[in-house]
Amino acid sequence: MPNLYVTEQGAQIEKEAGQILVCKHGEVLVSLPATRIEHIVVVGMIGVTTPALAFLLERGIDLVLLNSNGTFRGRLSGDVSPHIELRHRQHQRVDDPGFRLAVGKSIVSGKIANQRALCLRWDERNDDVHTSTAVRELLHLRSMTACAQDSNELMGIEGQSSKIYFSVFRRSLAAEWAFKKRVRRPPPDPINALLSICYTLLHEQCRSALEAVSLDPYCGFLHAPRRGRCSLAVDLMEEFRSIIADSVVLSLTNNQRIHQSDFSIDTSGPRLNQDGWRAIANQFEQRMQTLITPTGQTRRVSYQKLIEVQARKLRHVIEGSSEYYEPFETR
């Protein structure tokens, strides 16, 4: 189901019968049946009435709260009805170094495969020497994942691949967008800010998918469990970073759906205005609802549904009904 993004500052989310309303100064800006909404993401100063909060909890609609620069603030979810036996098995699996490494290898291999596919897609004529070299290096790094002896070595391979990949990503941006390298806290430029926002939105999609299949989003394999981090959600999003989040950023900037004038700079870094937030919310949601046909299947699914499919694959590996985790690889 689609997601609802509320970016209109000063708006309020209300409930009326089976409808979710977004109102401002007594005017209804948006009215949607609750049956059509799976998540609501609010950005900045947005109010939510108590009846609306109760309604969201009853309907199992997640409410994700971001501040005005896209940083995650919190999340409201109903009872996820955890599968205790499954989660116990998941926690046991985390204590098995061999299992962790095997799942981690699949995740990193899938991530690099998708990075490589995007690089090839951005240089369809294969006439850029830098990109051609990067593609070969990514292919080599992917082959190295199978030989990694431990998680530290695997994460080193992943770090090398990301450095190579972002060198191609940088060259694929329109000339007016400066981007030297990926920097997270705080993002020093608009491109890093856009990437951080899209990764936050993707992370919440992955977390919801894991909870939907009764897995503990905090208990990861590639990314070790750490207080305050949804490590398994970070694991799951790795294969989708380039094909969802990075693709959204390139589409926004190169197709002029977002502009330098949509950013202001303060002590916390670049800050999007309301027009910019509307653009990124629309583009991200459009990407999440894009239909694709995974390799080996005939049925088309949205990226949003595909994330849940991959979460279920992780569950099958944890339970032991599948021997290894098969990441999604784009064509």
C-alpha positions as CSV (number, residue, x, y, z in Angstrom):
1,M,0.0,0.0,0.0
2,P,1.2,3.6,-0.6
3,N,2.8,5.7,2.1
4,L,1.6,9.2,3.1
5,Y,4.3,11.9,3.5
6,V,3.2,15.1,5.4
7,T,5.6,18.0,4.9
8,E,3.3,21.0,5.1
9,Q,4.5,22.9,8.2
10,G,1.8,23.7,10.7
11,A,-0.5,21.0,9.3
12,Q,-2.3,18.5,11.5
13,I,-3.3,14.9,11.0
14,E,-6.8,14.1,12.0
15,K,-9.3,11.2,11.8
16,E,-12.8,11.2,10.5
17,A,-14.7,7.9,10.3
18,G,-12.4,5.6,8.3
19,Q,-10.4,8.5,6.8
20,I,-7.1,10.1,7.5
21,L,-7.2,13.8,7.0
22,V,-4.3,16.3,6.7
23,C,-5.7,19.8,7.7
24,K,-4.3,23.3,8.0
25,H,-6.2,26.3,9.3
26,G,-9.5,24.4,9.0
27,E,-8.9,23.4,5.4
28,V,-8.6,19.7,4.4
29,L,-5.5,19.4,2.3
30,V,-5.6,15.6,1.9
31,S,-8.2,12.9,2.7
32,L,-7.4,9.2,2.3
33,P,-9.1,6.0,3.4
34,A,-7.1,4.3,6.1
35,T,-7.2,1.1,4.0
36,R,-5.0,2.8,1.4
37,I,-2.2,3.8,3.8
38,E,0.6,1.6,5.3
39,H,2.9,4.2,6.7
40,I,2.8,7.9,7.5
41,V,6.0,10.0,7.6
42,V,5.8,13.5,9.1
43,V,8.5,16.1,8.7
44,G,9.0,19.0,11.0
45,M,6.2,20.8,12.8
46,I,3.2,18.6,12.2
47,G,0.5,17.9,14.7
48,V,-1.4,14.7,15.3
49,T,-4.7,14.6,17.3
50,T,-5.2,12.1,20.0
51,P,-8.1,10.4,18.2
52,A,-5.9,10.1,15.1
53,L,-3.1,8.5,17.1
54,A,-5.5,6.0,18.6
55,F,-6.8,5.3,15.1
56,L,-3.4,4.7,13.7
57,L,-2.5,2.3,16.5
58,E,-5.8,0.4,16.0
59,R,-5.2,0.1,12.2
60,G,-1.5,-0.9,12.5
61,I,-0.4,2.2,10.5
62,D,3.2,3.2,11.5
63,L,3.9,6.9,12.2
64,V,7.5,8.0,11.5
65,L,8.7,11.4,12.8
66,L,11.6,13.2,11.2
67,N,12.8,16.7,12.1
68,S,13.0,19.4,9.4
69,N,16.4,18.3,8.2
70,G,15.4,14.7,7.8
71,T,16.9,13.2,11.0
72,F,14.9,10.4,12.5
73,R,13.2,11.4,15.8
74,G,11.0,8.5,16.6
75,R,8.3,6.0,15.6
76,L,4.9,5.1,16.7
77,S,3.9,1.5,16.1
78,G,1.2,-0.8,17.4
79,D,1.6,-4.2,18.9
80,V,3.9,-6.1,16.4
81,S,2.9,-9.4,18.0
82,P,6.5,-10.8,18.1
83,H,7.0,-14.5,17.3
84,I,9.0,-15.3,20.4
85,E,10.4,-18.7,19.2
86,L,11.5,-17.1,15.9
87,R,13.2,-14.2,17.7
88,H,14.9,-16.5,20.1
89,R,16.2,-18.5,17.1
90,Q,17.4,-15.2,15.5
91,H,19.3,-14.3,18.6
92,Q,20.9,-17.7,18.6
93,R,22.0,-17.3,15.0
94,V,23.7,-14.0,15.9
95,D,25.9,-15.9,18.3
96,D,27.1,-18.1,15.4
97,P,30.1,-16.5,13.6
98,G,29.8,-18.8,10.6
99,F,26.1,-18.0,10.1
100,R,26.7,-14.2,10.5
101,L,29.6,-14.3,8.0
102,A,27.5,-16.3,5.4
103,V,24.6,-13.9,5.6
104,G,26.9,-10.9,5.5
105,K,28.7,-12.3,2.4
106,S,25.3,-12.5,0.6
107,I,24.3,-9.0,1.6
108,V,27.6,-7.4,0.5
109,S,27.7,-9.4,-2.7
110,G,24.1,-8.2,-3.6
111,K,25.0,-4.7,-2.7
112,I,28.0,-4.6,-5.0
113,A,26.1,-6.3,-7.8
114,N,23.5,-3.5,-7.7
115,Q,26.1,-0.8,-7.5
116,R,27.8,-2.3,-10.6
117,A,24.5,-2.5,-12.4
118,L,23.7,1.1,-11.7
119,C,27.1,2.2,-12.9
120,L,26.6,0.4,-16.2
121,R,23.1,1.9,-16.5
122,W,24.5,5.4,-16.0
123,D,27.0,4.8,-18.7
124,E,24.8,3.0,-21.3
125,R,27.3,3.7,-24.1
126,N,30.2,2.3,-22.1
127,D,32.4,5.2,-23.4
128,D,33.6,6.5,-20.0
129,V,37.0,5.1,-19.1
130,H,36.5,5.9,-15.4
131,T,33.2,4.1,-15.2
132,S,34.5,1.1,-17.2
133,T,37.4,0.8,-14.7
134,A,35.1,1.1,-11.8
135,V,32.8,-1.6,-13.1
136,R,35.7,-4.0,-13.5
137,E,36.9,-3.2,-9.9
138,L,33.5,-3.8,-8.5
139,L,33.2,-7.1,-10.2
140,H,36.6,-8.1,-8.7
141,L,35.5,-6.9,-5.2
142,R,32.3,-8.9,-5.5
143,S,34.3,-12.1,-6.2
144,M,36.4,-11.3,-3.1
145,T,33.4,-11.5,-0.8
146,A,33.3,-15.3,-1.1
147,C,36.8,-15.5,0.3
148,A,36.4,-13.1,3.2
149,Q,37.6,-14.8,6.4
150,D,35.7,-12.6,8.9
151,S,33.3,-9.7,9.2
152,N,36.1,-7.1,9.4
153,E,37.5,-8.2,6.1
154,L,34.0,-8.3,4.6
155,M,33.3,-4.7,5.8
156,G,36.6,-3.6,4.3
157,I,35.5,-5.0,0.9
158,E,32.2,-3.2,1.3
159,G,33.9,0.1,2.1
160,Q,36.2,-0.2,-1.0
161,S,33.2,-0.9,-3.2
162,S,31.3,2.1,-1.9
163,K,34.3,4.4,-2.5
164,I,34.5,3.2,-6.1
165,Y,30.8,3.4,-6.6
166,F,30.4,6.9,-5.3
167,S,33.2,8.1,-7.6
168,V,30.9,7.1,-10.5
169,F,27.8,8.5,-8.8
170,R,29.6,11.8,-8.4
171,R,30.4,11.9,-12.2
172,S,26.7,11.1,-13.0
173,L,25.4,14.2,-11.2
174,A,24.6,17.3,-13.2
175,A,27.5,19.8,-13.2
176,E,25.9,22.3,-10.7
177,W,25.7,19.7,-7.9
178,A,29.0,19.5,-6.0
179,F,29.7,16.2,-4.3
180,K,33.2,15.0,-3.2
181,K,32.4,11.9,-1.1
182,R,29.8,10.4,1.2
183,V,29.7,12.1,4.5
184,R,26.9,11.5,7.0
185,R,27.1,13.5,10.3
186,P,26.5,16.2,9.5
187,P,26.0,16.1,5.7
188,P,28.2,19.0,4.4
189,D,26.4,19.6,1.1
190,P,22.9,19.2,-0.5
191,I,23.7,15.9,-2.2
192,N,24.8,14.3,1.1
193,A,21.7,15.7,2.7
194,L,19.5,14.2,0.1
195,L,21.2,10.8,0.4
196,S,20.8,10.9,4.2
197,I,17.1,11.7,3.9
198,C,16.5,8.9,1.4
199,Y,18.5,6.4,3.5
200,T,16.3,7.3,6.5
201,L,13.1,6.8,4.5
202,L,14.5,3.5,3.2
203,H,15.6,2.4,6.6
204,E,12.1,2.8,8.0
205,Q,10.6,0.8,5.1
206,C,13.1,-2.0,5.9
207,R,12.3,-1.9,9.6
208,S,8.6,-2.1,9.0
209,A,9.1,-5.1,6.6
210,L,11.1,-7.0,9.2
211,E,8.5,-6.4,11.9
212,A,5.8,-7.5,9.5
213,V,7.6,-10.9,9.3
214,S,8.1,-11.0,13.1
215,L,11.9,-10.5,13.0
216,D,13.8,-8.3,15.5
217,P,15.0,-5.3,13.5
218,Y,17.7,-4.6,16.1
219,C,19.4,-7.9,15.8
220,G,21.6,-7.9,12.7
221,F,24.3,-10.1,11.1
222,L,26.5,-8.0,8.8
223,H,26.1,-5.0,11.1
224,A,26.7,-6.2,14.7
225,P,23.9,-5.4,17.2
226,R,24.5,-2.1,18.9
227,R,22.5,0.0,21.3
228,G,20.0,2.2,19.5
229,R,20.7,0.8,16.0
230,C,18.3,-1.3,14.0
231,S,21.2,-3.5,12.7
232,L,19.0,-5.9,10.8
233,A,17.2,-3.1,9.1
234,V,20.6,-1.7,8.0
235,D,21.5,-5.1,6.7
236,L,18.3,-5.4,4.7
237,M,18.6,-1.9,3.2
238,E,22.2,-2.5,1.8
239,E,21.0,-4.2,-1.4
240,F,18.5,-1.4,-2.0
241,R,20.6,1.7,-1.3
242,S,21.7,2.3,-4.9
243,I,18.6,1.1,-6.7
244,I,16.1,3.0,-4.6
245,A,17.7,5.9,-2.6
246,D,20.6,6.9,-4.8
247,S,18.4,6.6,-7.9
248,V,15.9,9.0,-6.3
249,V,18.6,11.5,-5.6
250,L,19.9,11.4,-9.2
251,S,16.4,11.7,-10.6
252,L,15.6,14.7,-8.4
253,T,18.8,16.6,-9.3
254,N,19.4,15.6,-12.9
255,N,15.8,16.1,-13.9
256,Q,15.6,19.4,-12.1
257,R,12.8,18.4,-9.7
258,I,14.9,19.9,-7.0
259,H,17.1,22.9,-7.1
260,Q,20.0,24.5,-5.2
261,S,17.5,27.2,-4.1
262,D,15.5,24.6,-2.2
263,F,18.3,24.5,0.3
264,S,19.5,26.8,3.1
265,I,22.6,26.3,5.2
266,D,22.6,26.5,9.0
267,T,24.8,25.0,11.7
268,S,23.4,21.5,11.2
269,G,24.1,21.6,7.5
270,P,21.9,22.0,4.4
271,R,18.2,22.3,5.2
272,L,15.4,21.7,2.6
273,N,12.5,24.0,2.2
274,Q,8.9,22.9,1.9
275,D,9.0,22.6,-1.9
276,G,12.1,20.5,-1.7
277,W,10.5,18.2,0.8
278,R,7.4,17.8,-1.4
279,A,9.7,16.9,-4.3
280,I,11.7,14.2,-2.4
281,A,8.6,12.7,-0.8
282,N,6.8,12.4,-4.2
283,Q,9.9,11.0,-6.0
284,F,10.7,8.5,-3.2
285,E,7.1,7.2,-3.1
286,Q,7.0,6.9,-6.9
287,R,10.1,4.8,-6.7
288,M,8.7,2.6,-3.9
289,Q,5.6,1.9,-6.0
290,T,7.5,1.2,-9.2
291,L,6.7,-2.3,-10.4
292,I,9.5,-4.7,-11.4
293,T,9.8,-8.4,-12.3
294,P,12.5,-10.1,-10.1
295,T,14.8,-12.6,-11.9
296,G,13.2,-16.0,-12.1
297,Q,9.6,-14.7,-11.5
298,T,6.8,-13.7,-13.8
299,R,4.8,-11.6,-11.3
300,R,5.5,-7.9,-11.1
301,V,5.9,-6.4,-7.6
302,S,6.6,-3.0,-6.2
303,Y,9.9,-2.1,-4.6
304,Q,7.9,-1.7,-1.3
305,K,6.6,-5.3,-1.6
306,L,10.0,-6.6,-2.7
307,I,11.6,-5.3,0.5
308,E,9.1,-7.4,2.4
309,V,9.8,-10.4,0.2
310,Q,13.5,-10.1,1.0
311,A,12.7,-9.8,4.7
312,R,10.8,-13.0,4.5
313,K,13.8,-14.6,2.8
314,L,15.9,-13.6,5.8
315,R,13.3,-15.2,8.1
316,H,13.5,-18.5,6.1
317,V,17.3,-18.6,6.5
318,I,17.1,-17.9,10.2
319,E,14.5,-20.6,10.6
320,G,16.6,-23.0,8.5
321,S,14.0,-23.6,5.8
322,S,16.5,-22.0,3.3
323,E,20.2,-22.8,3.2
324,Y,21.4,-19.3,2.3
325,Y,20.1,-15.7,1.8
326,E,19.6,-14.7,-1.8
327,P,19.8,-10.9,-2.2
328,F,17.8,-9.1,-4.9
329,E,20.0,-8.1,-7.8
330,T,18.7,-5.7,-10.4
331,R,19.2,-6.3,-14.1
